[in-house]
Amino acid sequence: MSQSFNYAKKLSTKIWYEVADEQNPFVAKENYLFGYPYEQLLAKKSYLEMLYLLFTGNLPNSEQKQLLQILFKGLMNFGPRDSATRASMLAGIGKSSPEHILPTGLLAMGGTYGAAEVEHAYLLIEKMAKVEPKEAADSLLHSMTADSPRVAPGFGSIYGEIDARTHSLLLKLIELSPDSKIFQWTEMLCQQLHKHNFGIVPTGLTAVVCLKLGIGARESIGLYQLARAPGLLAHGMEQTHKPLTAMPLLEDENYVLRKEE
């Protein structure tokens, strides 16, 4: 039995509009981003303003622009202790093709506690923000998995300690937007979690900023990846200029050999 599908005749987008050249319809003589002339945006708006426009369809106001700027600056570089940064560095010093270094770091960052967690954190905060922070914290602590570095998506510990760096970024966001209910709720939740050595982590910070800015849950994943990409790339590229011997190598005594029973 055949089944008919009403496929669209062509792809469509609300993001981009082109006015075709009269001589060659495959060449655009004018471009518009959500209705704004592209040339004017290039002349008058910053990268982050245009990024916000891409994700929301609107240009940000001054506060929104600064919130996004704090997030992107805060997530730009995590350093070699971070597993994704480490992956980029190993790809670089291991003489991988330069074009593979950033994808390697992004892949290492895309797991359960990485970019994939941002959407879950977003949905969790959106739902639980209707509950009193203490009640929310008690519920999360009660349901967490034993010995897990996360009490919930977006909240947990770093090497057994509160992530002080990420919490300081949250406080900067609150300074900029003191009347934000979602920021206030998140900070009160953190204060409850701090009693148990947990707090907000980068994926949770990204989620709460995206909630505040009106950026969607799925889109927040990509925003996290974009924000973290510069540090991954820079650390990886730095290592491409070094010999393999600049990388630690485990000595034989560090390996344990066992016979199969």
N, C-alpha and C positions, 0 to 999 in steps of 0.2 A: 504494500500500500504506500503510495507516494504521499508526501506531505509538503505543502508549499510554504515557503518562508518569504515574508515581505521584506527583503533586504533593502536598505537604502541605496539609492543610485550613486551617492558619493558621500565621502566623509564630511562631517560638519563640525564646526567649532564656534563658540561664542568669543573665544579669546582673540583671534586674529582675523583681520579682514584686509584683503588686497584689492587694489584697483589695477587691472591689467593694462599693460602697454598696448597701444593700438596696433603696433607693428608685430608684436610677439606676445600672445596671450599667456605664455609661460613665464614672462618677466613682469614683475610688479613695479609700477611707477609710483604707487603710493601704498603705505602700510599703516594699519591702525591696530593698536593694542587696546582691546575693550573700548573702542571708539575714540581713543586718544591718538592723534597723529604721532607716529613713531619718532619722527625727526624732532618734534617738540619735546617729547619725553627724554630723548637723548641729551637735549640741550639744557633741560631745566630740572630733571629729576635724578636722584641718586640710584645706585644699584638696588639698595634695599627697598626704596620706594617702588621701583618697578617690579621687584620680586613680590612685594605685597600685592600689587595690582594684579600680577599674574595669578596669584592664588585666590584672590577674593573678588576681583572685578572692580575694586575701588582703590583710589589712592589713599594712603594712610594720613591721619592727622599727625601733629607733632608728637603727641604722646605715644601713639601706635608705632611711629617710626623709631622712637627711642627705645621702646620695649623690645622691638625686633633687633635693634642694634646691640643691646645688652646681651640678648640671647646668642647672637652670632659671634660676638666677641668672646663671650664666656665659653662657648663650645669649640672655638677655633682650634685649640691645641691642648691635648691631654698629656703629652709627653710619653716617653718610652715605657713607663709602667703600665700603660693602657695596652690591652691585648691587640686591638686593631692597629694602633700605631706600631706596635712591635711587629705585626705581620707585614706592614708596609716596609719597615726597616729591613726585615729579613729578605723580603723580595728584592729590595734595592741592592743590598750587599751580596745577595746570592746571584746577582747579574741577570735577573729577569729583565725582559724587555721593558724599557721605561713606561710604555703605554699600558703595561699590566700592573704597575705599582699601585695606583689609586684604586682600580677595581679590586685588587687583592685586599687592601685595607677595608674597603666598603663591604666586601663579602664577610670578612672576619667580624665586622661590626654589626652584621645583619641578623644575628641569632636571637635567642630567647631573651637575653638580657641586653640586647642592643637595639637596633632600629625597630625590630619587630615588636618590642615592648612598648613603644611610644603610643601606638593606637590603643593598646590595652589600658595603659595608664590614663589616657585621655577619657576613655569610656568609664573607667572606674571613678575618676575625679568628678566627671559630669554627673554620675549617679549618686555618689556618696556625699557630694557637697550639700545635699538637702538634709543630711544628718548632722547632728552636733559632733564637733571634732573629737571629743572624748569618747563618745559612743562609737564613732567610726574607727578610732584607733583600737579600742577594745575588741571590736569585731574583727579587724584585720589581724591583730595579734593572736586572737583565738584560733583563727582559721589558717594561719601560716604553716608551712611545712617545716618540720624540725631541721635545724642546721642549714637552712636556706639563707643566702645573702639578701634575699628580698622578703619583706613582710607583705608586700603587694606590688603589682606592676608600678614602677616609678618611685618606689620607696624601699629603702633597705640600708645596707652598710657597705663600706669600701674597706676591704682588708680588716673587717671586724670593727670598724669605727664609723662614726657619723661622717658623711661627706661634707666637711666644713666648707670646702670651696663652692660646691653647688648651693649650699644653704646661704652663703654670703651673696650669691647672685640673686637668690629669691628676695633677700632683704633689700638689695638695690632696686629690684622691680617694685617692691612695696614703697620705697622712698619716692619713686617716680609716680606711682599710682596708688596713693595711700587709701583711697576710697574704694578700691577694687575688692568686691566681696569674695571673689574666687582666690585672690592672693591672700587675703586675710584668713580665709578658711584654711588654706593650705599651710600657712604659717602656724596656725593654732593646732592643726593636725601634727605638724612636725614637732611642736613643743611636747605633745603627748608621746610621740614616738621616741623622742630624744631620751626619755626616761628609761628606755629599753635599748639604747644605743643604736637606734635606727633613725633615718631621716630621708629627705628627698634626695634623689640621684638625678643625673642629667636627663634621662628619658622622662622622668616625672616633671622636671622643670620645663622641658620642651612642650609637654602635653598641656601644662597649665597656662603657658604663654599663648599657645595656639588657641586654647579655649577663650582666653581673654581677647584675642585678636579676631576671633570669628573665623579662624582657619579650621577646616574639617579634620576629622580623626585620621582618615587615610592620608590626607595631604600632610599631616604633621610628621608622618614617617619620612617623607621625602625632604621636608624642611630640616629634620635632624641630620639626615645624610649630607645635605648641602652645607649645613653649618660646620660639620666636622671634617669635611673633605680637605680644606686647606692644610690642616696640621698633618693629616695622613700623607698627603702628597709631599709636603716639605720634608718631613722626616725620612720618607722613603727615598726621595731624590738625593738628599744629603749623603745617604749611604752608597749611592751608585759610584761616588768618586773615591771610595775606599777599597782596599784589597780584601779578599776573603779572610785574611788573617786578622783583620780588625774585629772579627766576630768571635765571641767565646766558643770554645769547642770542649765538649765533655771529655775528660780523660777516661782511660779504660777502667780505672778503679771506681768510677761513678756508675758503671753499669753492673747490674746484678743478673747473673746467668743461672737459670734453674733448669733442671732436667724435667721433662714431662713425665708425669706418673702414668 
